[in-house]
């Protein structure tokens, strides 16, 4: 067996372990928190008072307009200067969640606004309040439209978690860095790390296609009825 292939075989489990124990939980936690934040921000943008709209617009502008790496550095390395000290994983979750929330709030706001006004009027004619109309009529339709861009955002987040290595979170890329520092084979280790991310992303892309087909069938079924 060639030396490079032997090294990749030996390194595979440490990289997969880092992915399963750190990368996947980091991605899931950050995306879940970020989507909840994005939904709240989108609703405030659509229905909130002017002062709240101004606040969330500033938040979206700030986190969409600055690099994610800089955001992570400010949270982990900058906040201790004002007395806020966070462990690496917590800082990474906060940073990724705020970034996901800012980007996806615009997706959610856009899909809600894309629902025809006639749907709102039909719900109101049935005696629903705005909250009931949103929950029962608008959001189910908006969810189908939002699924592809939100799924793409989730897959992108899997790859973005490699930035957590700068905070010393022992995810896939950080594990590759550690092994490369001992073996002096950065090309092989970083290529293997890229392949691990590629596998994770491919699995998620396949799941995305299945979900879109499932939602599409449901939409056709309801349209036929």
N, C-alpha and C positions, 0 to 999 in steps of 0.2 A: 504494500500500500504506500503511495507517495506520502512524503512527510506532511505536505499541506492538507491532504485529505485526512490523514490521521489526526492532525490538529483540529480540523473542523469536527471530526467525529467526537473527539474528547470534549470539545467546547460546546457541543450542541445542547446537552442537558443543562449546563449552567445558564445558557441563554434562554432556553425554553422555561426553565424554572423562574428566572427573573421576569419573563413575560407573563407567566401564569400567576405569580405571587404579587407582582408589583404593577406591571404595565396594564394588565386587564382590569384589576380592581381600581387603579388610578383612573383609567378611562371611563369605567362605568360610573364611579362616584362623581367624577367631574361633569360628565355629560348629564347625569340625572339632576344634579344640583343646577347646572347651567340651563337645562330646559325649563325647570320650574321658574328660575329667575327670568328667563327669556319670555315666558308666558305672562308673568306679572308685569314685566316692562312693556310688553306689547299691549296689554289691556290698559295700562296707564297711558300709553301714547294715544290710544284710541278713545278712551272714555274718562280719563282722569282730569283733575283740575289743572289750571294753567301752571301753577307753581310746581306740581308734581311732574307734569310733562316736561318742563324746563330741566328738572333734575335728571330725569331718565335720559333725555336727549343728550345732556352733557356726559353722562356715563357711557352711552353708546358711542358718542363722538370720541371720547378719550380712549376707550379700549379697542375700537376699530381703527383708530388712527395711529396707534403706537405699536411697536413690535412686541410680540408675545414674549420674546426673550428678555426684553427690557422690563416688562411687567413682572416677570418672575424674579428678576434681580432686585427690583424695588421692594417686592413683598418679602423676599427671604433675606437679602443683604441690607436693604435700606431701612425697613421698619425697626430693626433693633436700635437704630439711632434715636428713635422716639419711644423706646421702652417696650416695643412689641416684638417678642421673640417667638418664632414658630419653628417647629421641627420641619425637616425637609418635605416629608410627605404631605403634611397639612398645608404648607406654603404652596406646594405644587397643585393640590386640589383647589385651593382658593384661587390661584392664578388662572388655571385652566377653566374653572367654573365661571369666573367673571368674564373671561374671553368668549367662551361658548355662549353665555347669556347675552352679551352685546351683539354678537353676529346673528344669532338665531332669533333674537327679538324682532329683527327686521324681516326675517322669513315669516314668522308667525303673524306679524302685523300685516304683511303683504297678502298672505293667503286669506286672512279674515276679511280684508278689504276687497278681495277678489270675488267673494261670494255676492251674487246679484242682490240688489236691494229688495227685489221682489220676495226673496226668501225671508227677509226680516218682516216685510209687510204681511206676508202670509202667516207668519207666526203671531204677529200682533193681532191679526184678525181672528185668531183662535183664542184670544184672551191671554196670551203669554206675556209675562213681563220681559224686559230686556235681558235679564239674567237667564230666565227660562229659555228664551229664544236662542241666546248664545249657546247654552248648554245642550239643548235638545235638537236644534235645527242647524245652527251655523258651524259649531265646532266639529261635528261628525263629517261634514262636507269638507271643511278646511283641513282636517287631518289627512284625508286622502291626497289633497294637493300638496301638503307640506311634507309627506313621507319621503319623496326622493331627495329634496335638498337637506332635510334633517339627517337622513341616512348618510349622505355624502359628508356632512359635517362630522358625524360620528366616526366614520372611517378616517377622515383627515385627523381627528383628534388622536386616534391610535398612533399615527406617525408623529404627531406633535409631542407626544409624551416623551420622545427621545430627548427633548429639551430639559426634562427633569433631571437629566444627568448632571447638569451644571449646578443643581442644588444638592447633589450627592444622593439622590434617590436611586437605589440599586436596581433600576429597571434594565431592559435589554441592552441599550446602548452603553450604559454605565458598566454593566457586566462585561461587555466586549472590551471596553477601555481597560478594565482591571486585568483581564487576561492578556491583552496586547502589551500591557506594561511589563509583563513577566516574560512573555514569549518573544517579544520584539517582532511580531508579525501583524502589524496593524491592517494591512491590506486584506489578509485572509479573515481576520476577526471582524472587521467592519463590513466586509462583503457578506459574511455569515449573518451578522446582525440585520443587514438589509434584507436578506432572504427570510429571516424570521418575521420581520415586519410585513414582508410581502405575503407570507402565508396567512398571517392574521388578517390582513386587509382583503385577501382573496376569499377567505371564509366569510367575512362580513359582507363582501360584495355579493356573494352567492345568496346569503340570507336576505339581503336587500331586494334582489330580484324576486325571490319567493314571496316576500311581503308585498311588493308592488303588484304581483300577479294576483295574490289573494285579495288585496283591496280592490283591484280592478274587477275581479269576478263579483265581489260584493256590490260594487257600484252598478254593474250591468244587471245584476239580479234585482236590485231595488228599482232601477230604471224600468225594468220590464214589468214591475208590479205597481 
